[in-house]
């Protein structure tokens, strides 16, 4: 299905307004034609001294259509008989009707355009947020932001302003062509011979604009990516004195965007001069023709003036329609990326017939679990584990051994390549994702908080409870003391990613969030690795409160944090190589003892 057809599907909820816009724009076209028809009596009757004051013929249908004649007087009360008054009032009425219809038609079509883009943005955002973790590791944040903002902005312009212009100019063109052919069909056909010289170059220009527009959107996405990376990493930029480097990188990105944007600007700018040159040639030829026609009384001055007015006005819609075509090509180019993201099926999703996971009661088992990267490189191999309810199990190992990936398989951030993970005997791929993750709480090394109030950050992921329940969770996380010292207490905004808080404070907010969720399963991923000694002590106390009565999986580099675990799992090169308590593993003389010695034994030179 083409992008155009897919965009048209978004118009269905607004069908009535769209039809109303079509009717109103048709009225605009008819009014343009009536304006042209009124030119003839202005020259032949109003401006001609001593002209016959009889009835003013607007137009007559051919005999094959009944041959009926329409006079201006037919549309006014019989008391108004003065020619000047009739024409003047007719011009005012037609112009007023045209203005009202154009205003309402433009408003409705823009309403539809903005609404369609709102729906498209909402759908795109909901599809993107459903994607797996691996999707976001493969697609830069700036490019995703560009698709939701910049690309849809181009589509919005095409669907609203460009669509309004298309309807208006199309009906105007049809109505004016009818007037032109009505006055002199031979001359009209001769004048139309130049149209292909406009249409064919415009079609080629439009294709070039579509390609250039897609490239322009890609460069805009790269620019957004530079901004996102620089602003999110501003501390590192300043710490290493890389401001000038980042400015140079940004300027290079803007230069690339400029070069690509100017390509379609040049192509679009070429359309208008082509139209004007061809129009001038046509008008020059018509003036020579008109002199002969008027001298031989084959056409009146007013008739030729009306014909010339209508013909000149037809070139305006043709020129605008080529601009509409160019804008349409830009929208098609922009929509390619939008629909590309819409067409990507989530890697992690509920299978048909998935059930709700019952409350956790017994154990979590890994049965011959393998996990490979997408390129086929193995990370985890033949993992067999059983984590009983109420156990505190620690996973340790060197960096890159697969500890975090192993823990991420439980909430299905990734799916196993082979084998299965069961909770109380249920394969987690057979249960609904939302019911699985509702029973899991996670506190990570990189605490993610939002630019919102403390209260809303604590409530994130939970049904909004009463204030006292939130405060109880904060007290258990040892967070209420510093929260109450903040300017607005629980209603204080903490900044993007919680940057107004210290690392220990952010972690305690995250612990309060997990306490409020009250999950039976808890994953602690390096939750204290970046804290100073005092903050770590406070966070450890808060974690102790959080771990009470739960099944806990702890991932840690610092072995001091896992000494009291019921069992310690040692991962090396993607496999489980040792299992036991701290004392058992230290006495074995294996990998755990080596890691322990590196952290706690002073090595003399």
C-alpha positions, -999 to 999 in steps of 0.1 A, spaced: 0 0 0 14 34 -10 21 62 15 -8 82 0 -33 55 5 -21 49 40 -24 86 48 -59 87 34 -69 60 59 -63 86 86 -90 108 70 -119 84 77 -128 99 111 -131 133 95 -150 124 64 -179 148 70 -156 178 75 -136 168 45 -168 166 23 -179 200 36 -145 214 27 -148 200 -8 -182 217 -12 -169 250 1 -139 250 -22 -162 241 -51 -182 273 -42 -149 292 -43 -142 279 -78 -177 288 -90 -173 323 -76 -140 327 -95 -159 318 -127 -187 342 -119 -162 370 -114 -148 363 -148 -183 363 -163 -190 396 -147 -160 412 -165 -179 412 -198 -209 434 -187 -184 457 -169 -167 465 -202 -196 461 -226 -224 477 -206 -212 496 -175 -181 513 -191 -196 517 -226 -215 551 -229 -249 547 -244 -248 510 -243 -281 491 -244 -296 489 -209 -314 456 -216 -310 423 -198 -274 411 -190 -266 376 -202 -241 358 -179 -240 326 -199 -262 302 -219 -261 264 -220 -255 246 -253 -286 233 -271 -276 197 -261 -280 208 -225 -313 225 -229 -300 258 -243 -312 277 -212 -298 313 -208 -289 328 -174 -293 365 -170 -279 386 -142 -314 401 -135 -327 366 -127 -307 367 -94 -320 400 -81 -354 416 -72 -372 433 -101 -369 466 -83 -332 467 -90 -329 474 -128 -299 498 -131 -271 480 -149 -243 496 -128 -261 487 -96 -267 451 -107 -231 445 -117 -217 463 -86 -239 443 -62 -232 411 -80 -194 416 -77 -198 423 -39 -220 393 -34 -198 369 -53 -166 382 -36 -183 379 -2 -195 343 -9 -160 334 -21 -144 349 10 -166 331 34 -164 298 16 -126 301 13 -123 309 50 -145 280 62 -131 255 37 -95 264 46 -103 262 83 -119 228 81 -92 213 59 -65 226 83 -85 212 112 -84 178 94 -47 181 86 -37 189 122 -60 162 136 -46 136 112 -10 144 122 -20 143 158 -34 108 153 -3 98 133 20 111 160 1 93 187 1 60 167 38 64 159 47 71 195 27 42 208 43 18 183 78 30 191 73 27 229 61 -8 224 94 -18 207 120 -39 225 151 -27 243 172 -39 213 153 -16 189 163 15 209 199 3 209 199 1 171 180 33 164 195 67 176 172 87 198 176 118 176 164 99 145 133 87 164 126 122 177 129 135 141 104 110 128 78 120 154 84 158 151 100 169 119 88 142 95 52 144 107 54 182 104 61 179 67 31 155 64 9 180 84 18 208 60 8 186 30 -24 173 45 -36 207 58 -23 238 39 -13 220 8 -46 200 7 -66 232 11 -47 248 -17 -52 217 -39 -89 217 -35 -92 255 -40 -70 256 -71 -85 224 -86 -121 237 -85 -110 272 -96 -91 257 -125 -121 236 -136 -145 266 -133 -122 290 -151 -115 265 -179 -153 262 -184 -154 300 -188 -125 301 -212 -139 274 -234 -174 291 -232 -161 323 -247 -137 309 -274 -130 271 -274 -106 273 -303 -84 299 -287 -87 281 -254 -73 249 -270 -45 268 -286 -36 283 -252 -36 249 -236 -9 236 -259 17 251 -236 5 232 -206 25 200 -212 56 221 -212 48 229 -176 34 195 -165 63 173 -176 91 194 -161 71 198 -129 67 160 -126 104 155 -129 111 183 -105 86 167 -80 104 134 -81 137 152 -75 122 171 -46 109 139 -30 144 124 -30 160 156 -17 133 160 10 140 124 23 177 133 24 169 165 42 149 147 68 177 122 74 202 151 79 177 167 103 176 134 122 214 135 124 212 170 137 187 160 164 210 131 174 239 155 179 218 177 201 204 149 221 239 134 228 255 167 236 228 180 260 224 146 278 262 144 281 268 181 289 288 173 321 313 152 301 315 179 274 324 205 299 346 183 320 368 175 290 366 210 276 350 198 244 326 227 238 345 239 206 346 203 193 309 198 198 302 232 182 323 222 152 304 189 149 271 207 151 281 232 124 292 203 102 258 188 106 240 220 98 262 225 67 251 190 55 215 199 62 219 232 43 234 216 12 206 190 10 178 215 17 190 239 -10 187 211 -36 149 209 -33 147 247 -28 164 252 -62 141 226 -78 110 242 -63 120 277 -72 124 268 -108 87 261 -112 74 296 -109 97 312 -135 88 285 -160 51 293 -155 56 330 -159 76 328 -191 50 305 -207 22 327 -195 38 358 -210 43 341 -243 6 331 -243 -7 365 -234 15 382 -261 0 359 -287 -35 365 -274 -32 403 -277 -22 400 -314 -52 377 -319 -76 399 -300 -69 430 -321 -80 412 -352 -110 396 -336 -123 429 -321 -117 448 -354 -138 422 -372 -165 423 -345 -161 385 -339 -156 393 -302 -166 422 -280 -141 441 -259 -158 429 -228 -159 393 -241 -122 393 -248 -114 410 -215 -134 383 -197 -117 356 -217 -82 371 -210 -90 375 -173 -102 339 -170 -72 326 -190 -47 345 -169 -64 333 -137 -62 296 -150 -24 299 -150 -24 308 -113 -41 275 -103 -18 255 -127 13 272 -111 0 266 -76 -9 230 -83 27 224 -94 37 238 -60 11 215 -44 27 186 -63 61 195 -49 49 198 -14 32 165 -18 65 149 -29 81 163 2 54 148 24 58 114 6 96 116 13 90 124 49 63 97 54 86 70 42 105 70 75 73 74 95 57 43 79 89 24 81 88 27 119 51 19 119 57 -13 100 84 -26 124 67 -53 144 77 -54 181 102 -82 188 87 -88 223 49 -91 223 21 -111 237 16 -144 218 -20 -153 208 -38 -169 238 -13 -155 263 -26 -159 299 -23 -137 330 6 -148 352 -8 -158 386 8 -143 417 43 -157 422 44 -185 448 72 -211 441 102 -205 419 119 -191 388 137 -217 366 162 -213 337 161 -244 316 190 -248 292 188 -211 283 209 -197 255 210 -161 243 227 -148 212 231 -113 199 213 -105 167 244 -110 147 246 -146 160 274 -139 185 267 -160 217 265 -144 251 248 -169 274 251 -206 271 232 -235 287 221 -216 318 203 -239 343 192 -221 375 164 -223 401 156 -193 422 132 -202 450 107 -179 465 121 -157 493 158 -164 482 184 -137 478 205 -148 448 235 -128 437 250 -129 402 287 -119 400 313 -120 373 337 -99 353 324 -71 330 308 -84 298 301 -119 313 264 -115 308 251 -107 343 227 -79 333 215 -97 302 207 -128 323 186 -106 347 170 -88 317 156 -121 304 132 -125 334 110 -94 326 114 -102 288 134 -72 279 150 -98 255 137 -132 246 159 -163 250 174 -178 218 169 -214 231 155 -230 262 130 -213 284 124 -194 316 95 -205 338 78 -188 367 58 -213 388 59 -236 358 46 -210 333 69 -202 303 72 -165 305 66 -163 267 31 -178 273 20 -151 297 10 -115 292 39 -92 294 21 -66 315 12 -93 341 48 -105 342 63 -71 346 37 -61 372 53 -87 396 89 -74 390 105 -44 406 139 -31 392 164 -8 407 193 -1 384 227 15 385 215 43 362 185 56 380 159 69 356 137 97 370 115 121 351 112 159 351 83 158 374 75 161 411 89 138 437 54 125 444 48 116 407 82 99 404 75 78 435 41 69 421 54 60 386 42 26 376 16 23 404 -20 33 407 -20 68 424 -25 59 460 -32 84 489 -4 106 501 2 87 533 10 55 514 35 74 493 51 89 524 53 55 540 72 42 510 95 72 511 102 67 548 110 30 543 134 41 515 150 66 539 140 94 515 114 114 534 140 134 554 156 151 523 123 153 505 108 174 532 138 197 531 131 205 495 113 238 486 79 223 479 84 189 495 68 161 476 56 186 450 91 197 441 102 192 405 135 173 404 147 183 369 155 162 338 167 127 349 165 139 385 196 161 381 187 183 411 192 153 434 224 136 444 231 100 433 221 86 467 189 106 467 180 95 432 185 58 443 163 62 473 136 77 452 139 47 429 137 24 459 106 42 472 91 37 437 98 -1 439 84 -3 475 52 14 464 48 -11 435 53 -39 461 65 -66 437 72 -101 448 103 -103 425 131 -78 428 161 -72 405 189 -50 419 213 -42 391 245 -25 405 222 -4 426 250 11 448 281 9 425 283 47 418 277 59 454 301 73 480 305 54 513 279 74 532 253 73 504 259 36 499 253 30 536 219 48 535 209 31 502 219 -3 516 196 2 546 168 13 522 175 -18 501 173 -40 532 138 -26 538 129 -32 502 142 -68 502 121 -80 532 98 -108 522 108 -107 485 127 -129 460 157 -109 451 182 -111 422 213 -90 430 238 -80 403 270 -65 417 306 -59 411 313 -50 447 314 -84 464 308 -67 498 272 -62 488 265 -99 481 281 -116 511 248 -122 529 231 -136 498 216 -171 501 234 -182 470 260 -166 447 260 -174 410 293 -168 392 290 -161 355 321 -164 333 320 -161 295 283 -166 294 281 -198 315 274 -206 351 308 -218 365 303 -216 403 273 -217 427 274 -215 465 275 -192 495 302 -166 500 322 -188 524 320 -218 502 331 -200 470 360 -182 488 373 -216 500 372 -232 466 400 -213 451 380 -206 418 370 -175 399 350 -160 429 380 -162 451 401 -145 425 375 -117 422 374 -115 460 412 -113 463 413 -85 437 389 -64 457 399 -72 493 435 -84 495 463 -59 493 487 -70 466 523 -59 474 547 -51 445 
